[in-house]
Amino acid sequence: MHLKSEQDSGFVYSGLFNYLLRKLATAELEKIEVAIRAKMIYILSHQYGLFWYSNPSLFANQNRHNASLIKLKEGI
């Protein structure tokens, strides 16, 4: 790749930096998401039992809960 000026090379390095930073941040956020989800499941399982996810009283929105259960059953 031939760069026309120093300004062009700065733009390329800036874009590369942004890409790498975004990739690093996304990877770390995914780790945080998995850790939070695992902790949530651990707590709910110990407090409400193994099948806590099937108890509609634990969810604020019954329609979303039912839709989630349907998707879960279809995936099995």
Jmol script that loads the backbone (N, CA, C; Angstrom):
load data "model"
ATOM      1  N   MET A   1       0.846  -1.167   0.000  1.00  0.00           N
ATOM      2  CA  MET A   1       0.000   0.000   0.000  1.00  0.00           C
ATOM      3  C   MET A   1       0.891   1.229   0.000  1.00  0.00           C
ATOM      4  N   HIS A   2       0.652   2.122  -0.918  1.00  0.00           N
ATOM      5  CA  HIS A   2       1.453   3.333  -1.048  1.00  0.00           C
ATOM      6  C   HIS A   2       0.690   4.503  -0.423  1.00  0.00           C
ATOM      7  N   LEU A   3       1.330   5.154   0.544  1.00  0.00           N
ATOM      8  CA  LEU A   3       0.702   6.287   1.207  1.00  0.00           C
ATOM      9  C   LEU A   3       1.148   7.573   0.526  1.00  0.00           C
ATOM     10  N   LYS A   4       0.227   8.491   0.315  1.00  0.00           N
ATOM     11  CA  LYS A   4       0.520   9.723  -0.417  1.00  0.00           C
ATOM     12  C   LYS A   4       1.186  10.777   0.452  1.00  0.00           C
ATOM     13  N   SER A   5       0.918  10.754   1.750  1.00  0.00           N
ATOM     14  CA  SER A   5       1.491  11.774   2.621  1.00  0.00           C
ATOM     15  C   SER A   5       1.556  11.259   4.043  1.00  0.00           C
ATOM     16  N   GLU A   6       2.209  12.045   4.891  1.00  0.00           N
ATOM     17  CA  GLU A   6       2.260  11.673   6.296  1.00  0.00           C
ATOM     18  C   GLU A   6       0.861  11.687   6.907  1.00  0.00           C
ATOM     19  N   GLN A   7       0.016  12.563   6.424  1.00  0.00           N
ATOM     20  CA  GLN A   7      -1.358  12.640   6.926  1.00  0.00           C
ATOM     21  C   GLN A   7      -2.083  11.325   6.635  1.00  0.00           C
ATOM     22  N   ASP A   8      -1.869  10.744   5.457  1.00  0.00           N
ATOM     23  CA  ASP A   8      -2.476   9.464   5.114  1.00  0.00           C
ATOM     24  C   ASP A   8      -1.987   8.366   6.053  1.00  0.00           C
ATOM     25  N   SER A   9      -0.683   8.351   6.356  1.00  0.00           N
ATOM     26  CA  SER A   9      -0.155   7.316   7.237  1.00  0.00           C
ATOM     27  C   SER A   9      -0.702   7.475   8.647  1.00  0.00           C
ATOM     28  N   GLY A  10      -0.913   8.705   9.101  1.00  0.00           N
ATOM     29  CA  GLY A  10      -1.515   8.938  10.407  1.00  0.00           C
ATOM     30  C   GLY A  10      -2.927   8.411  10.457  1.00  0.00           C
ATOM     31  N   PHE A  11      -3.639   8.600   9.369  1.00  0.00           N
ATOM     32  CA  PHE A  11      -5.016   8.102   9.285  1.00  0.00           C
ATOM     33  C   PHE A  11      -5.031   6.580   9.359  1.00  0.00           C
ATOM     34  N   VAL A  12      -4.108   5.924   8.676  1.00  0.00           N
ATOM     35  CA  VAL A  12      -4.040   4.459   8.673  1.00  0.00           C
ATOM     36  C   VAL A  12      -3.697   3.952  10.062  1.00  0.00           C
ATOM     37  N   TYR A  13      -2.693   4.558  10.712  1.00  0.00           N
ATOM     38  CA  TYR A  13      -2.311   4.123  12.051  1.00  0.00           C
ATOM     39  C   TYR A  13      -3.419   4.390  13.056  1.00  0.00           C
ATOM     40  N   SER A  14      -4.119   5.500  12.906  1.00  0.00           N
ATOM     41  CA  SER A  14      -5.241   5.824  13.779  1.00  0.00           C
ATOM     42  C   SER A  14      -6.345   4.784  13.615  1.00  0.00           C
ATOM     43  N   GLY A  15      -6.633   4.433  12.386  1.00  0.00           N
ATOM     44  CA  GLY A  15      -7.652   3.416  12.116  1.00  0.00           C
ATOM     45  C   GLY A  15      -7.248   2.066  12.679  1.00  0.00           C
ATOM     46  N   LEU A  16      -5.976   1.716  12.543  1.00  0.00           N
ATOM     47  CA  LEU A  16      -5.477   0.451  13.078  1.00  0.00           C
ATOM     48  C   LEU A  16      -5.561   0.450  14.597  1.00  0.00           C
ATOM     49  N   PHE A  17      -5.169   1.555  15.220  1.00  0.00           N
ATOM     50  CA  PHE A  17      -5.253   1.672  16.672  1.00  0.00           C
ATOM     51  C   PHE A  17      -6.692   1.520  17.135  1.00  0.00           C
ATOM     52  N   ASN A  18      -7.618   2.212  16.474  1.00  0.00           N
ATOM     53  CA  ASN A  18      -9.033   2.125  16.841  1.00  0.00           C
ATOM     54  C   ASN A  18      -9.555   0.696  16.705  1.00  0.00           C
ATOM     55  N   TYR A  19      -9.159   0.031  15.633  1.00  0.00           N
ATOM     56  CA  TYR A  19      -9.576  -1.351  15.403  1.00  0.00           C
ATOM     57  C   TYR A  19      -9.058  -2.262  16.511  1.00  0.00           C
ATOM     58  N   LEU A  20      -7.773  -2.137  16.835  1.00  0.00           N
ATOM     59  CA  LEU A  20      -7.177  -2.995  17.862  1.00  0.00           C
ATOM     60  C   LEU A  20      -7.762  -2.699  19.238  1.00  0.00           C
ATOM     61  N   LEU A  21      -7.988  -1.423  19.533  1.00  0.00           N
ATOM     62  CA  LEU A  21      -8.585  -1.048  20.809  1.00  0.00           C
ATOM     63  C   LEU A  21     -10.001  -1.598  20.919  1.00  0.00           C
ATOM     64  N   ARG A  22     -10.774  -1.486  19.856  1.00  0.00           N
ATOM     65  CA  ARG A  22     -12.147  -2.007  19.843  1.00  0.00           C
ATOM     66  C   ARG A  22     -12.147  -3.518  20.019  1.00  0.00           C
ATOM     67  N   LYS A  23     -11.217  -4.191  19.364  1.00  0.00           N
ATOM     68  CA  LYS A  23     -11.121  -5.648  19.470  1.00  0.00           C
ATOM     69  C   LYS A  23     -10.759  -6.069  20.899  1.00  0.00           C
ATOM     70  N   LEU A  24      -9.824  -5.367  21.507  1.00  0.00           N
ATOM     71  CA  LEU A  24      -9.418  -5.659  22.877  1.00  0.00           C
ATOM     72  C   LEU A  24     -10.561  -5.391  23.851  1.00  0.00           C
ATOM     73  N   ALA A  25     -11.235  -4.253  23.691  1.00  0.00           N
ATOM     74  CA  ALA A  25     -12.337  -3.898  24.581  1.00  0.00           C
ATOM     75  C   ALA A  25     -13.473  -4.912  24.457  1.00  0.00           C
ATOM     76  N   THR A  26     -13.791  -5.332  23.247  1.00  0.00           N
ATOM     77  CA  THR A  26     -14.852  -6.311  23.034  1.00  0.00           C
ATOM     78  C   THR A  26     -14.509  -7.641  23.695  1.00  0.00           C
ATOM     79  N   ALA A  27     -13.281  -8.069  23.570  1.00  0.00           N
ATOM     80  CA  ALA A  27     -12.858  -9.335  24.178  1.00  0.00           C
ATOM     81  C   ALA A  27     -12.993  -9.270  25.698  1.00  0.00           C
ATOM     82  N   GLU A  28     -12.589  -8.148  26.285  1.00  0.00           N
ATOM     83  CA  GLU A  28     -12.686  -8.003  27.738  1.00  0.00           C
ATOM     84  C   GLU A  28     -14.140  -7.898  28.194  1.00  0.00           C
ATOM     85  N   LEU A  29     -14.967  -7.196  27.437  1.00  0.00           N
ATOM     86  CA  LEU A  29     -16.390  -7.097  27.783  1.00  0.00           C
ATOM     87  C   LEU A  29     -17.068  -8.462  27.725  1.00  0.00           C
ATOM     88  N   GLU A  30     -16.679  -9.294  26.771  1.00  0.00           N
ATOM     89  CA  GLU A  30     -17.239 -10.644  26.683  1.00  0.00           C
ATOM     90  C   GLU A  30     -16.885 -11.456  27.924  1.00  0.00           C
ATOM     91  N   LYS A  31     -15.662 -11.301  28.434  1.00  0.00           N
ATOM     92  CA  LYS A  31     -15.254 -12.000  29.652  1.00  0.00           C
ATOM     93  C   LYS A  31     -16.094 -11.544  30.842  1.00  0.00           C
ATOM     94  N   ILE A  32     -16.329 -10.240  30.921  1.00  0.00           N
ATOM     95  CA  ILE A  32     -17.139  -9.693  32.010  1.00  0.00           C
ATOM     96  C   ILE A  32     -18.568 -10.218  31.912  1.00  0.00           C
ATOM     97  N   GLU A  33     -19.114 -10.237  30.699  1.00  0.00           N
ATOM     98  CA  GLU A  33     -20.477 -10.730  30.488  1.00  0.00           C
ATOM     99  C   GLU A  33     -20.616 -12.182  30.938  1.00  0.00           C
ATOM    100  N   VAL A  34     -19.670 -13.021  30.560  1.00  0.00           N
ATOM    101  CA  VAL A  34     -19.713 -14.435  30.929  1.00  0.00           C
ATOM    102  C   VAL A  34     -19.604 -14.589  32.443  1.00  0.00           C
ATOM    103  N   ALA A  35     -18.740 -13.808  33.078  1.00  0.00           N
ATOM    104  CA  ALA A  35     -18.569 -13.890  34.532  1.00  0.00           C
ATOM    105  C   ALA A  35     -19.846 -13.474  35.256  1.00  0.00           C
ATOM    106  N   ILE A  36     -20.485 -12.405  34.798  1.00  0.00           N
ATOM    107  CA  ILE A  36     -21.727 -11.945  35.422  1.00  0.00           C
ATOM    108  C   ILE A  36     -22.832 -12.976  35.245  1.00  0.00           C
ATOM    109  N   ARG A  37     -22.933 -13.507  34.038  1.00  0.00           N
ATOM    110  CA  ARG A  37     -23.961 -14.514  33.772  1.00  0.00           C
ATOM    111  C   ARG A  37     -23.752 -15.764  34.636  1.00  0.00           C
ATOM    112  N   ALA A  38     -22.507 -16.204  34.756  1.00  0.00           N
ATOM    113  CA  ALA A  38     -22.200 -17.384  35.565  1.00  0.00           C
ATOM    114  C   ALA A  38     -22.536 -17.138  37.036  1.00  0.00           C
ATOM    115  N   LYS A  39     -22.204 -15.961  37.540  1.00  0.00           N
ATOM    116  CA  LYS A  39     -22.498 -15.627  38.935  1.00  0.00           C
ATOM    117  C   LYS A  39     -24.005 -15.561  39.169  1.00  0.00           C
ATOM    118  N   MET A  40     -24.731 -14.964  38.223  1.00  0.00           N
ATOM    119  CA  MET A  40     -26.181 -14.866  38.330  1.00  0.00           C
ATOM    120  C   MET A  40     -26.804 -16.263  38.379  1.00  0.00           C
ATOM    121  N   ILE A  41     -26.380 -17.148  37.510  1.00  0.00           N
ATOM    122  CA  ILE A  41     -26.914 -18.508  37.464  1.00  0.00           C
ATOM    123  C   ILE A  41     -26.562 -19.261  38.743  1.00  0.00           C
ATOM    124  N   TYR A  42     -25.364 -19.059  39.252  1.00  0.00           N
ATOM    125  CA  TYR A  42     -24.939 -19.710  40.496  1.00  0.00           C
ATOM    126  C   TYR A  42     -25.847 -19.285  41.653  1.00  0.00           C
ATOM    127  N   ILE A  43     -26.066 -17.978  41.788  1.00  0.00           N
ATOM    128  CA  ILE A  43     -26.883 -17.458  42.881  1.00  0.00           C
ATOM    129  C   ILE A  43     -28.331 -17.929  42.755  1.00  0.00           C
ATOM    130  N   LEU A  44     -28.910 -17.787  41.560  1.00  0.00           N
ATOM    131  CA  LEU A  44     -30.309 -18.181  41.364  1.00  0.00           C
ATOM    132  C   LEU A  44     -30.508 -19.682  41.565  1.00  0.00           C
ATOM    133  N   SER A  45     -29.564 -20.482  41.124  1.00  0.00           N
ATOM    134  CA  SER A  45     -29.674 -21.935  41.286  1.00  0.00           C
ATOM    135  C   SER A  45     -29.640 -22.328  42.757  1.00  0.00           C
ATOM    136  N   HIS A  46     -28.789 -21.673  43.532  1.00  0.00           N
ATOM    137  CA  HIS A  46     -28.712 -21.998  44.952  1.00  0.00           C
ATOM    138  C   HIS A  46     -29.922 -21.468  45.731  1.00  0.00           C
ATOM    139  N   GLN A  47     -30.441 -20.345  45.305  1.00  0.00           N
ATOM    140  CA  GLN A  47     -31.561 -19.744  46.030  1.00  0.00           C
ATOM    141  C   GLN A  47     -32.917 -20.343  45.636  1.00  0.00           C
ATOM    142  N   TYR A  48     -33.104 -20.650  44.342  1.00  0.00           N
ATOM    143  CA  TYR A  48     -34.420 -21.086  43.858  1.00  0.00           C
ATOM    144  C   TYR A  48     -34.442 -22.489  43.267  1.00  0.00           C
ATOM    145  N   GLY A  49     -33.326 -23.158  43.240  1.00  0.00           N
ATOM    146  CA  GLY A  49     -33.289 -24.517  42.717  1.00  0.00           C
ATOM    147  C   GLY A  49     -32.782 -24.581  41.285  1.00  0.00           C
ATOM    148  N   LEU A  50     -32.597 -25.806  40.865  1.00  0.00           N
ATOM    149  CA  LEU A  50     -31.982 -26.074  39.566  1.00  0.00           C
ATOM    150  C   LEU A  50     -32.760 -25.521  38.376  1.00  0.00           C
ATOM    151  N   PHE A  51     -34.071 -25.493  38.487  1.00  0.00           N
ATOM    152  CA  PHE A  51     -34.900 -25.060  37.360  1.00  0.00           C
ATOM    153  C   PHE A  51     -35.521 -23.682  37.619  1.00  0.00           C
ATOM    154  N   TRP A  52     -34.751 -22.784  38.191  1.00  0.00           N
ATOM    155  CA  TRP A  52     -35.208 -21.428  38.506  1.00  0.00           C
ATOM    156  C   TRP A  52     -35.732 -20.708  37.282  1.00  0.00           C
ATOM    157  N   TYR A  53     -35.141 -20.981  36.137  1.00  0.00           N
ATOM    158  CA  TYR A  53     -35.513 -20.276  34.909  1.00  0.00           C
ATOM    159  C   TYR A  53     -36.941 -20.587  34.458  1.00  0.00           C
ATOM    160  N   SER A  54     -37.514 -21.678  34.962  1.00  0.00           N
ATOM    161  CA  SER A  54     -38.881 -22.034  34.570  1.00  0.00           C
ATOM    162  C   SER A  54     -39.939 -21.457  35.511  1.00  0.00           C
ATOM    163  N   ASN A  55     -39.515 -20.729  36.538  1.00  0.00           N
ATOM    164  CA  ASN A  55     -40.438 -20.139  37.507  1.00  0.00           C
ATOM    165  C   ASN A  55     -40.830 -18.730  37.056  1.00  0.00           C
ATOM    166  N   PRO A  56     -42.051 -18.553  36.558  1.00  0.00           N
ATOM    167  CA  PRO A  56     -42.449 -17.245  36.021  1.00  0.00           C
ATOM    168  C   PRO A  56     -42.510 -16.141  37.073  1.00  0.00           C
ATOM    169  N   SER A  57     -42.650 -16.499  38.344  1.00  0.00           N
ATOM    170  CA  SER A  57     -42.733 -15.468  39.389  1.00  0.00           C
ATOM    171  C   SER A  57     -41.397 -14.754  39.605  1.00  0.00           C
ATOM    172  N   LEU A  58     -40.322 -15.296  39.076  1.00  0.00           N
ATOM    173  CA  LEU A  58     -39.006 -14.671  39.217  1.00  0.00           C
ATOM    174  C   LEU A  58     -38.727 -13.632  38.133  1.00  0.00           C
ATOM    175  N   PHE A  59     -39.652 -13.471  37.204  1.00  0.00           N
ATOM    176  CA  PHE A  59     -39.440 -12.583  36.066  1.00  0.00           C
ATOM    177  C   PHE A  59     -40.480 -11.475  36.050  1.00  0.00           C
ATOM    178  N   ALA A  60     -40.067 -10.279  35.688  1.00  0.00           N
ATOM    179  CA  ALA A  60     -40.953  -9.114  35.679  1.00  0.00           C
ATOM    180  C   ALA A  60     -41.933  -9.162  34.509  1.00  0.00           C
ATOM    181  N   ASN A  61     -41.494  -9.643  33.363  1.00  0.00           N
ATOM    182  CA  ASN A  61     -42.318  -9.636  32.159  1.00  0.00           C
ATOM    183  C   ASN A  61     -42.676 -11.080  31.783  1.00  0.00           C
ATOM    184  N   GLN A  62     -43.910 -11.456  32.025  1.00  0.00           N
ATOM    185  CA  GLN A  62     -44.340 -12.831  31.772  1.00  0.00           C
ATOM    186  C   GLN A  62     -44.300 -13.199  30.291  1.00  0.00           C
ATOM    187  N   ASN A  63     -44.641 -12.249  29.434  1.00  0.00           N
ATOM    188  CA  ASN A  63     -44.620 -12.537  27.992  1.00  0.00           C
ATOM    189  C   ASN A  63     -43.206 -12.837  27.505  1.00  0.00           C
ATOM    190  N   ARG A  64     -42.239 -12.044  27.959  1.00  0.00           N
ATOM    191  CA  ARG A  64     -40.842 -12.296  27.559  1.00  0.00           C
ATOM    192  C   ARG A  64     -40.347 -13.605  28.153  1.00  0.00           C
ATOM    193  N   HIS A  65     -40.777 -13.912  29.371  1.00  0.00           N
ATOM    194  CA  HIS A  65     -40.385 -15.171  29.999  1.00  0.00           C
ATOM    195  C   HIS A  65     -40.910 -16.350  29.196  1.00  0.00           C
ATOM    196  N   ASN A  66     -42.196 -16.296  28.821  1.00  0.00           N
ATOM    197  CA  ASN A  66     -42.772 -17.378  28.011  1.00  0.00           C
ATOM    198  C   ASN A  66     -42.074 -17.511  26.664  1.00  0.00           C
ATOM    199  N   ALA A  67     -41.782 -16.392  26.033  1.00  0.00           N
ATOM    200  CA  ALA A  67     -41.090 -16.422  24.739  1.00  0.00           C
ATOM    201  C   ALA A  67     -39.691 -17.034  24.895  1.00  0.00           C
ATOM    202  N   SER A  68     -39.015 -16.705  25.976  1.00  0.00           N
ATOM    203  CA  SER A  68     -37.677 -17.263  26.223  1.00  0.00           C
ATOM    204  C   SER A  68     -37.735 -18.759  26.433  1.00  0.00           C
ATOM    205  N   LEU A  69     -38.740 -19.224  27.183  1.00  0.00           N
ATOM    206  CA  LEU A  69     -38.890 -20.666  27.399  1.00  0.00           C
ATOM    207  C   LEU A  69     -39.167 -21.398  26.091  1.00  0.00           C
ATOM    208  N   ILE A  70     -39.988 -20.808  25.231  1.00  0.00           N
ATOM    209  CA  ILE A  70     -40.283 -21.420  23.931  1.00  0.00           C
ATOM    210  C   ILE A  70     -39.001 -21.539  23.108  1.00  0.00           C
ATOM    211  N   LYS A  71     -38.212 -20.455  23.062  1.00  0.00           N
ATOM    212  CA  LYS A  71     -36.943 -20.498  22.321  1.00  0.00           C
ATOM    213  C   LYS A  71     -36.001 -21.534  22.904  1.00  0.00           C
ATOM    214  N   LEU A  72     -35.970 -21.627  24.221  1.00  0.00           N
ATOM    215  CA  LEU A  72     -35.109 -22.598  24.871  1.00  0.00           C
ATOM    216  C   LEU A  72     -35.523 -24.016  24.503  1.00  0.00           C
ATOM    217  N   LYS A  73     -36.818 -24.298  24.537  1.00  0.00           N
ATOM    218  CA  LYS A  73     -37.323 -25.637  24.196  1.00  0.00           C
ATOM    219  C   LYS A  73     -37.075 -25.970  22.727  1.00  0.00           C
ATOM    220  N   GLU A  74     -37.201 -24.979  21.845  1.00  0.00           N
ATOM    221  CA  GLU A  74     -36.939 -25.209  20.422  1.00  0.00           C
ATOM    222  C   GLU A  74     -35.476 -25.523  20.168  1.00  0.00           C
ATOM    223  N   GLY A  75     -34.591 -24.968  20.977  1.00  0.00           N
ATOM    224  CA  GLY A  75     -33.160 -25.195  20.807  1.00  0.00           C
ATOM    225  C   GLY A  75     -32.700 -26.551  21.288  1.00  0.00           C
ATOM    226  N   ILE A  76     -33.532 -27.222  22.060  1.00  0.00           N
ATOM    227  CA  ILE A  76     -33.142 -28.529  22.610  1.00  0.00           C
ATOM    228  C   ILE A  76     -33.424 -29.645  21.647  1.00  0.00           C
TER     229      ILE A  76
END
end "model"
wireframe off; spacefill off
backbone 0.3
color backbone group
